Amino acid sequence: MRSSFPARGTRRLDTAADTRAFGEGLGRALQAGDVVILDGPLGAGKTTLTQGIAAGLGVRGRVTSPTFVIAREHRSTVGGPTLVHVDAYRLLGEGSSGDPLGELDALDLDTELLDAVVVAEWGGGLVEQITEEYLFIHLDRETAVREDPDSEARIFTWELRSPGLPDQV
């Protein structure tokens, strides 16, 4: 990840458009081999954030939840890395080998993971096993709603992590 994006932080994003804009800035900073893990409840904005990341990477194709296909590949239109958007919950669900790298290989993706940016929804505790460093993003949709029941805001907390280091988020 380029240093133009902070290695850690917290930001309140009030709308889906704000979430996409945040994702677009992140997408411009991501490089081939980067792994982003998105953690948060249903409806927290994981796919909306990924849509922004896709815009920042300049990839083609409509970005939708990978829930039913497990993984989607989106090729670059600007000579950059491919985006591999993964539903890690389904990838490592019932019947899987429990080996994240093996399961990703079994998907027979056209792209080598080192040549792509991998964004994994529901990936906490699982996908970080495939990389030495990853960006962990927690999406909190409950705090703002407790303060204002009509709020659509989300609080994003992120941190660049390496296995073996204590979790900070």
N, C-alpha and C positions, 0 to 999 in steps of 0.2 A: 504494500500500500504506500502510495506517495505521501510525503510529509505534509502535503497541502491539506490533508484531513487530520484533525486531532486524534491522537491515539486513544483518548478517553474523554468522556463528557456526558452531560445530561442536557436534554432539550425538551421543552414542552412544544408540541405541534398541535395547533388548534383545529386544523382541517385536513381532509384528504389531500388537498392541493399542497399544503405545507409539508405533508409527509412525502409526497412525490418529489417536491423541490429538494428536501433534505436528501432523499435517496439519489437524486440526480447529481448533487454535489459529491456524495460518496462514490457513485459510479465513475465519475471523472477521475477519482483518486485511486481506484482499484486497478490492479495489474494482473496479468496472467499468473496463475498459481495461488492467488488470494482466495481464502475461504471466509465466508461470512455466515455466522450462525444466528438465526432469528428465533427468539424465545418469547412467547407470550400466549395468552389465551385466544380462543376463537374470536375473530372479529377485532383483534388488536391492531391490525394494519400491516401484517407481514407481507401479504401480496401487494398491497398498495406501495409499500416501501420498495419492494422488488421491481415494480413498474418504474419507479424513479431511478433505481440503479440501472435498469435496462436502458433508459433514456440517456443517462450519463455515459454509459458504455457505447452507445450508438449501435445497439443490436436491433435486428428485425424480428417481427412477429409479435403477436398479441400476448402479453404476459398475463396469465391467469393462474389460479391455484393449481399446483401439480398433484393435488390429492388423488385423482383417479388415474393418473398416468405415472405417478411416482417421480418422474424427472422429465424436464423439457430442456431442449437445447435451443438457444437463440444465437444465430451467427451474426458477427459484426458486419456493419455496412461501411465501416471506416478503417478497416485493417487492424482492429484491436482484437482482444480475446473474445471467445465465445462465452456466453452466459449459460451455465448449467444450473437450472432452478430445480431443487430437489425437495420432496416431502420426506424427511428423514423418519418420521413416525411410521409411515407406510413402508419405507425402504427397509427398516429394521423391525417390522412388526412380526406377527405370528408367522412361523414358517421360514423365517430368515435364518441365516447361519450365525448371525450375531457379529459378523465381520464387516464393518462399514466399507472398507476398501474393496473387499471381495464382492459385496453386494453392488457397489457402484460399477465394478468391472463387469459383473453379470448383466448389467443393463445394456451392454454392447453399445455404448455411446460412440458417436463418430469422432468425438474430441478427446484428446488426452487431457487428464485433469490438470496437469502442469501448464497446459496451454490455454486454460479456461479460468474464469472466475466462477466459483461454486457458491451459490447462495442456498442455504439449507434451512427450510422452515422446520420447526420442531427438532432442531438438531442438537440441543444442549445435552451433554453427556454421551453423545454418540459420534457425531461427525468429526469432532476435534481429534479423534483417533487417526484421521487420515492426513494430518498436517502437523508441522512443527510450530506453526503460528496461525492464529485466526482472530477475526474480529467478532466478538460476542455482543449482540444487541438485544437488550431486554425491552419489550414494549409493554408498558403499563397503561391499561385503559380504565382502571378502577379508581385511582387516586383522584383524578379530575372529576369523575362522576360523583364521588362522595362529596366533594366540595360544591358541585353544581350538577344536579341530576340531568339538566338539559345539555351539558357539555359533551362535545364530541372529541375533546382533546385527548391526546395520548402523550405519555412521558416516555421518552427514549433515553435509555442509559446504555452507553457502549464502552467497550474496553478492548484493546488489542491484547491478546493473551498468548502465552506459550505453555504447553503442557509442563507440569512440574512446578509451576508458579501458583501460589494461592489465588483462589478466585476473589475478585474484588467487588463484583456486582451482585 
